[in-house]
Amino acid sequence: MRLTHRLIPGLLAALVAAPSAFATTISASGYTATDAIPFHWDELTNGYNNPVAGATRVLGNNDDSLASMSMEYLAPTDRSPQNHIGMDFFMFGSAISRWYNPGVMFISSNGLLSFGCPAHYNASGQTITCYPTSTSGNTALNVNWLNAPSIAAAWDDWTTTPNSTDGVYWAFLGAVGSKRLVVEWHDTMRYGSGNPTTVSFETVLYEATNQVELRYLKMATGNSATAQGVSATAGIRDAPTIPSGATDNYLQWSMNQAVLTGGTSILFTPDAVAQSGGASVPEPGSYGLLAVGLGLMGRSLRRRKA
């Protein structure tokens, strides 16, 4: 796994990788995210505790819990294409589908997917490890509290313990080589008596393109203090780049902003560098152009919230 360092950390950290971004299109760490896409929904349930054919239900009647599932690319007893049981998927240039026992993904009841990673060394020779989390306290995606490669669909304090709630469903859909993994949080509820309405959202991982899509079906909690992402974080992040768990490689769409509305989607697309081994950094010849463009970039990112 290659972990990159920013060549001009003060400049890029402030403008490109600032946390809690919201715009029609934003870019950082080798990814571009946009909400300018048609909304589509893969329904994995026919109703309460009733998964569609091929889907699995987890985390019913749960709070602050984790479930695990395998993305393993090939069956361990016969690693041939006809026994392809999962799908291959790369994020920030690393094959997370081949990691950790291997390819185990952890699904949190709190709207977060996280992945273990093998112990490895960063560029400074420090040992890096990953710890998936089920914590309900959302943060910015670059900090050490979230110590693993992660996808935050709507990271918040969700629960499936009330009677009107259901659970989380997952399924592989599509043909070998172009599969997609769908994880649906169906009729979950914001923890607390003042949030009476259930929400549904899902994350989709695309095998053929290594894109990540976040989809929001209904996000009105019945409380303006928690609805539509007001108390949630959305985005993606890489494994830690320092032992404390923080990372330089992430793209945060929003944190505690009312921008995760029903009937919308956000698509994260990696560039060629992120596909092959880490986050993008400017070529030496591009520094002049970068400096000239800083004013325009700052204007376009004014809506970012630290």
N, C-alpha and C positions, 0 to 999 in steps of 0.2 A: 504494500500500500504506500503510495507516495503522498506525503503531506507537504504542502508548499507554504512558503512564507511570503508576505507582501513585500514588494521592493520599496514601496514608499508608504509605510504603515500609517503615519499620521494623516496623510492626504486621503488615501483610499478608505481607511477606516471611518473617517468622518463623512465621506460623500457616497461611497459605493456600498459599504457593508454596514451602514447605520441600522440599528435595530428598529423594528416597528414601522416598516414602510407600507405605504398604501398608494397605489397609482394604477393606471390602466396597464402599464407595462413597466417592470423594474428588472434590473440585472445586477448580479453580484456572484463572485466565486465560481464563475463558469456556467451559471444558469441564468435563464431569462424566464420571468413569470408574467403571465398576462391573464386578465379576466375577459378579454375580448374574444371569447369562444362560445359556440352554441352550448346550451345546457342539455345534458343527457343524464339519465339515471338508470343504473342497473339494479333492479329490485331483487333482493335475495331472499325475501320472505313472503309467504302467502297470508301472513297474519301472526298473531302472538305465538311464539315458540313453534313456528311452522316453516322451516326453511324450504326453499325451492330445491328441486333435484340437483345434487352436486354441491350444495352449500352446507356449511356447518355453523351451528349456533354456539356461542360461548358467552360467558359473563352475564347470564341472566341472574337477577336478584343479587347483584354485586355492587360493591362500592370500593373505590381505590384499589382495584385488583388487576392482576395480569393474567392473560392466557397466552399460550405459545402455540405456534404452528410452524410447519416446515415448508420452506421454499425450495428444498433440495432439488437441484437441477436434474439429477439422474438417480434412479433407485440404487441403494448401496449394494445390493446383491448382484445386480446385473446392470452395469453402467453403460447401457446401449440406448440409442435414440428411441427405440420402440417402447422402452420402459421409462420414458420421460414422465415423471410424476409431478414435478413442480414447474419452475421456469427460471431462466437465467435473468438476473437483473443487476445492473451496475448503478452505483450512486457515488458521485464525486470521484469517479474513476476506479472504484473498487467493487469487486464482485461480492456484494453482500449475500447473494444467494448461495455462495460457497463457503461462508464463514460459519464459525461457532456451531459445530456439532452435527452437520454443517447446515447453514442456511436457515437457522431458527429466527423467526420474527416474533416479537413480543407485542401483544395487543393490550393496550391499557383501556380500562373502562372510562378513562378521562380523555378520550379523543386523541390518543398519541400512539404511534407505532415506533418501536425502537429495536435495535439490533445489537447483539453482542459482536465483539470483534476480537481477533486473536491478539495476544500481547505482542507489541512491536515497539520499535524505537523511532523517535522522531529525528529530525535533522541534527539535533543537539545531543543525540545519544541517550535521551531520557526514555524510560520505559512508559509505554502508554497502555492502559487497559480501559475497557468499557463496561458500564453497568446500566442495563435497561432499568427504567423506573416506572412506577405507577403513581407518582405523586400528583396530587390535585392542584398544587400551587403553580400556576403557569408563570413563566419567566420569559425573558428574551432568550433566543435560541443559541446565542454564542456563549452563555455563561456556564460555569462549572456545575451548576445544579443538575443540568441535563447532560449526563456523562456518557453519551452513546450516539452513534449515527441514528437520526430520528426524523420522522415525518409527523408534523403537528397538523392534523386536519382542523381541529378546533379544540386545542388543549385547554381544558377547564375542569371544574369540579362537577363531573356528571355522575349520576347514579341510576341504577336499574332496580332499586329496592321498592319504590312505591308501586302500588297495584296497577297503575295505568301505564307502566313502562314495560319494555321487552328485553332486549339484549343486543349483542354484537354478532354479526354474521360475516363469514368470509367464504370465497369461492374462487377457483381458477376458471376463467372463461376463455373461449377461443381455441384456435388450433396451435399445435406445437410450432414454436418459432415466432408466433405472434399472439401469445397468450396475454391475458391481463389478470392481475390479482385484484379483486375487489374486496374491501373491508367496509361493512356498513354498520354504523351505530344507529340502530332502529328504535325509535320511540324511547330515547333516553331523556333524562330530566336533570336540570341544574339542581344541585343539592340545596336544600333549604325550603322552608314552608312557603316562602314568597315567590316561588317559581312553579306555577301550577300546570304549565303547558309543556308537552313533550316536543323534542326536536329530533330530526334525522339528518345525517350527513354521511359521506363516504369518501374513502381514498381509493384511487385506482393506480396501480403500477403497470406500465406497459413494457412487455418484454422486448418487442422489436425496436423501440426507440429509447428506452430507459427514461421515458417521461413519467412524471408524477402529476396526477390530477386530483384536486380537492373539489368535491361537489357538495352543495348545500341544498337540501330539499325543503326543509322548514326549520327556521332558526328563531322563531318567536317564543320565548320562554314564559311570556306573561308578565315579565318584569323588565322595565327599561334599563335597569342596572346590570342585567346579565344577557339581554337579547342580542342576537346578530353579531356576536363576537365582542361585546363590550368588556367581557371579563375573560377572553380567550386569546390564545396565540396561534397563528397559522404560518407555516413555512417548512423548510427543510434544513438539516444541518449534517455535517460530516462528523467523523470520529474526533475525539479530542486531539489537539495539537500540542498540548502541554499536560503534564501529569495531573494537574488539578481538575481537569475535565473540560476546560474552556476550549473553544475552537476558533480558528480564523476563517473557516470555510462554511458559510451558511447563507441562506437567502430567506429573510423573514418578510412575509407579506404584511402582517399586521400583528399588533399586540394591544389588547384592550381598546379596540376601535369597533364601531358599529358598521362593519363593512362585509361581514359574512352573511349575506342576505339569501333568503330562500329563492330557488330558481337560478342560482349563479354557480359558476365553476371557475377555478384558477388552475392554469396549466403551467408546470415547471419543465422547461426544456434545456437539456445540457448542451453546451457547445462541444466542439471536437476535443478540446483540451480536457474538459471535465469528463468526457467519455473515456479518455485514454489514460488519465493518471493524475488528476488533481485540479485545483482551481486555476483559472486563467490569471496571468499577470501581464502587464504591458511589455511589449518588445522595447529595447532601448531606444530605437528610433522614433517611438511613439510618444516619448515624454513631452516633447514640444507641443504636439497636438493636444495632449492631455491637459497641459497647463493652459493653453488657449481656450479649451472647452470647459474649464472648471466653472466659470460663471454661468454658462448655460445649464450645466449639470446641477449646480446648486439651485437654480430657479426651478428646474423640473422636479426637484426632490424636497421642495419646501414643506410638502405635506407630511414628510416623515416626522415621526414622534420618537424622541429618544426614550 
